[in-house]
Amino acid sequence: MLYYLLYEKLFRYATPFRVFRYTTFRTAFASLTALFLCIALGPWLIRKLREFQIGQYIREEGPQSHQKKAGTPTMGGVLIIISIVVPTLLWADLRYVYVWAAIGALLGFGWIGFIDDYAKVTNRRNLGLSGRRKLLYQFAMGFGFAILLLVMRGHGDYSVQMNIPFFKQFKPSLLITPLLANPWTYVLGVAPFCLFVALVLVFSSNAVNLTDGLDGLAIGLMVIAAGALTILTYAGGHAQLAEYLQLARNPRTSELTVFCGAMTGASLGFLWYNAHPAEIFMGDVGALGLGGAMAAVAVLIKQEVLLLFIGGVFVLEAVSVILQVGSFKLRHGKRIFKMAPLHHHFEQLGWAEEKVIARFWIAGLVLALFALTTLKLR
């Protein structure tokens, strides 16, 4: 919006406006806009949530130290989503479908989270959407996103080849058969790709949601992950950097840098109020939205494998829950961890909440830096 006004229209009258053509400049402005928008709207939203008595319900089977957090305003993810979408619309070149795809994933998964949060608030017993229904909605969103990518591929805007860390030439395709005129052959050919994309988005959104159990933990890790994605999107859209790092250059992804910059700024702004002791929680609307958006960006820039390291702590948290549930069912009630997700296990070991948060942030930063180093180790 502002890109079109300040560069496309005013550049011919005042040459200094040409600075708005640079992605780095607009990304910086998008980050700052998201940061200050989130901080500015935070007190108003917290006050409104308290007025409407939209507070967090704390499970009785969770750590007893968390019971004091009951009633803290939740559904703060609405603030995060607004603080991402508005700066993106202002500073990105909206002619690129990649930007709209990322916004769509953010809003779609955020809407699923909103429905779940609203159901929890209305019944006052933490009974939101059933697990099956939530997964159904998430997979529907994931398959819809995959179909959009196939449409983009048909117009030459997207590649289904994956980038594998440490390998230059090995770029496997997820399409098993050529896309022939036969509809059944087409369905069989694209099914693995659609399933893979849906699984990436569903796993990522749920992983962030499971991590959101301590003040500032998930949103602090999102600052790190979104920052790493900002670097990756910029490198993939930059001719010289893409050639130097042996990346498949796609100039269409460069505008995703603005989106990722806004996500970084919005996450940092929300951390202002979510840091311990938290004044507001993001709820499912924020966790599912951010997780879905993070995965969508990784899929769009063909760094799905690298997402395992960028969101490494999120992955560990989700895997801990899977292992705990599997062990409980298969080993007749025996548990691997004292409590899952993983951050609760360390709390049960006697770690203070602040120590768990700080150390998980450090682990997230180390994993994100490792992910970035793999770009050159090929």
N, C-alpha and C positions, 0 to 999 in steps of 0.2 A: 504494500500500500504506500508507505513512505518511500520505498525504493522507487516505485513508479513515479511518484510526484517529484522527489528531490533529484533523481538522476535522469530518468527518462524525459521529464518535462522541463526542469529548471536548468539542467546542465548546459543547454544551448545558450542560456542567458547569463549564467555565472559559472565560470569554469571550476571554482572551488568545490562545487557540488559533485564533481567527478569522483571525489573520495568515497561516495556512497556506492560506487561500482565494486569496491573491494569487499570480498566476503569477510575478511578479518575485521574490518571496521564495523560492518553491520552486525557481526557476531558479538563484538564487544558491546555495542549499543543494546543488542537484544538481551545479553546477560545482565547488564545494568538495569535495563527497563524491568526485566522479570524480578530481579532482586528487590528493587525499590517498590515495585508494585505489590509484591508479596508482603513486604514489611509495612507498607502504608495501609493495606487492607486488613492486615492481621488483627489489630485490636477491634475493629468494627465487626469482623466475622466472629471472633471469640465472644464478644458481647451478645451478638444475635443468637449464637448457638446456646448460650446460657439462658437467654430469655425464653427460647423454645424448649429448654430442658433436653437438649440433644447431647447426652453425656455417655461416656464409655461404660460398658458393662464389663466387669472383671469376673472371669470364671473362678468358681470356688476351688477347682482342682489345680489352679495355677499357684505360683509362689505366693505365700501369705503376705509378703512384703509389698505386693502389688495391689492389695485390697484398698489401700489408701488413695489409689489413683481413680477409684470409681467415681463417676460423675464428671470427670474431666471432659470438656467439649471434644467431640469427635466429628468426623466427616470434613476435617480440614483439607482433605485432598481437593475439594472444590476450589480452594484458594490456589493450590498448586497448579491445577489445570488451567484456571483463568490466567495465571501468571506465566504460563507457557504459551498458550494459544494467542493471547493478545500481542506480545512482543514478536511472535513469529509472523503474524499477519501484518504487523507494522513494518518489519525490517527485512523479511525474506522476499525473494522474487517469486511471486505466487503463480507464475506461468509453468513451474516445474511440478509435475505430478508427484514426485517424490515427497515434496513438502506436504501435500494434501494426504498422501498415504500415511505418513507419520502422524499427522494430526488426527486422521481417522482412527488409527489404532489407539491413540491416547484417549480420544473421546469414547470410542466403543468399549474398551475395557473399563474405563472410568465409569461409564453408565452402568455396566454390570455391577461394579462395586457400589455405586450409588443405590441401586435397587436392594442389594444385600444390606447395606448400612441402614437404609430407611426401614426395612423389615425388622431389623434388630431394635431400632429405636422405638418403633410403634408397639412391639410386643413386650419390651422391657425385660426380656429374658435371654438376650443374646441368641435368639433363634431367628437367623436370617434365612436366606435361600438354603435349601437342602444341598448337600454336597453334589448330588447327581445333577440337579437343575443348574447349579452354578457351572459345573463342568460342561454341561450341554450348551449353555450360553457362550462360554469361553471358546469351545471348539467350533461353534457356529461362526463366531467372530474370526477365529484363526483360519478356518477354511475360506471364509469370505475374503480375507486378506490375501490368501494364496491365489484365489481366482483372479483378484485384481492384478497380482504380479504376472499371471499368465497372460492377461489382456495386455499389460505393459510390454511383455515379451513379444507378443504378436505385432506390436508397433515398433519393435526394435529398441525399446527403452529399458530392457532388463535382461540380464543373463542368469541362467539357472546353474552355471558352474560355480562350485564352491572354492574358496581359498583355504588351503590347508597350511597351518603354521609349519615352518622349517622346510617347506617344499616349494620350489619355483614353478615347476612344470606340471605337477600333479594337481589337476583341477577337475575332480569328478563331477559329472552331471547327474542330477536326480531324476531326469527323464529316462525311463527304461526303453521306450520305443519311440520311433519318429512320430511326429504329430500328423497322422494320416487322415484322410477324409472319413474313414470309418469311425463312427462315434464311439463304439466300444473299444477300439484300439486306442483312441484318444484318451478315454477315461482311464484305461489300464496304464497308459503311458504317463499320465500326469498324477495318478493317485499317490505314488510314493512322495513326490514333491509336495503335494498339498498336505499330506499327513505329516511330513517333516516340518513344514512351516507352521502348521497348527500346533504341533507338539512343542516347538521352540517358544511360541508365543504363550501358550497355556502354562508351560513349566516356568517360564520367566515371571509371568504375572503372579503365579502362586508362590514362587520362591520369595519375591519381594514381600508379599503379604505375610508369609510365615516369619520373615525376619523382623517385621514391624511389631516387636514385643517389648522393646525397651526404649526409653526416652532418647530420641535422636539417633538410634542405631541405624534403622533402614534409610532414613533421609540423608544421614551423613555418608553412608555407603553410596547412595545415589549421586551425591555431589562428585564422588570419585569416579564412579562408572560413567556418568554423563560427561565429565571432563575428558575421560579417555576416549569416549565416542566422538567428542568434538574434534579431537586431534585426528582420529581415524577418518572421519568424514572429510576433513580439510585435506588430508594427505591424498585420499583417493580421488579427489576432484582437482588436484593441482598437477599440472603437466610435469614439471620438473621433479617434484617430490615423488609422484607415482612412478616415474621412470627410475629414479634413484633407488626406491624401495622395492622395485620389481612388483608393483601393484597393478592390477588391471584398471587403468584409468577410466573413470566415468565422470565426465564434467557435470552430469545431471545431479550427482550426489553432493555437489559443493554447497547447494542451498540448504542441505540437511545440517550443515555446520551451524547455521543460524538457529535452527530448531534445537539442536543439542546444546548450543550456548544458552538459549532461553531455559532449557531444562536444568542446566547447571545453576543458573542464577536463581530460578524459582526454588530449587531444592535448598540452596544456601539461604534464601530468604525465609523459607519455612523452618529451617533449622534454628533460626533466631527465636522462634516461639516453641519449638519442639524439643530444644535442648533441655537436659535434666536440671530442675524438675519441669516437666512439660506443661505448658499452658493449653496445648491443643494437640490432638492426635489426628493423623491423616485419614484413618479409617480405610476400609476396603476401596473406597472411591479413589483415594490417592495411591494406595499400594498396587492395586490391579492396573490402574491407569499408567503409572510409571513403569511397572514391570512390562506391560504390553508395549509401551512406546520404546523402551530400551531394546526389547527383542526385535521390534519392527525395524528400527534403525540398523541393527546388526544384520538382519536379513537383507535389507535394501542395499547395504554396502558390501554384501557377501563376506561377512566376518562372523558367521554363525558359530564356528568352532572357537574363535577367539573370545566370543562372549562367555565361554566357560571360565575364562581367566579374568576378564573384565568384571564380571559379576561373580567372582569365585566364592565369596562369603555367602552370597545368596544361594549358590549351588550347594554349598556345604550344609546350610540350614535346611534346605528342602530335602537333601539326601538323608540327613539325620532323622527327619520325621518318617521318611519312607522306611528306613532301616528299623526304626523303633516300632512302627506299626507292624512291619513284617515279622520282626522277632517276637512280638507279643502274640501274634496269631499262630505262627508256625512253631514256636517253642513253648507253647502252653503258659503264656503269661510272663515269660522271662523278658526283661528289658536290657538293651545295650547301654542306654544312657539313663542317668538318674531322672531326667525329664527332657522332653523334646518340645520345641526345636533346640538346637545346640546351645543357644545363649542361656536358656534356662538350666541346662546341665551344669554350666560353669557357675551359675548363681547357687545351685545346690551344693557345689563344692566349696562354697564360702567366699567366692569373689564378690566384691561390691559391684553394684550396677554400673557405676561410673568406670570401674576398671574393665569390666566386660566390654563396654561400649568403646573405650579408647583402644583396647587391644584388637578388637574386631575391625575398627577403622584402620589401624596400622596394617593388619593382615590384608584388608581390602586394597590399600594403597600399594603394598608390595606386589600383590597379584596383578593389579592394573598396570603397574610399571613393567612387570614381566611380560604382560601381553603386548605392550608397546615395543619392547626390545625384540620380540619375535619377528617384527616387520623387516628387520635387517638381517636376522639370522635365517637365511634361506639358502 
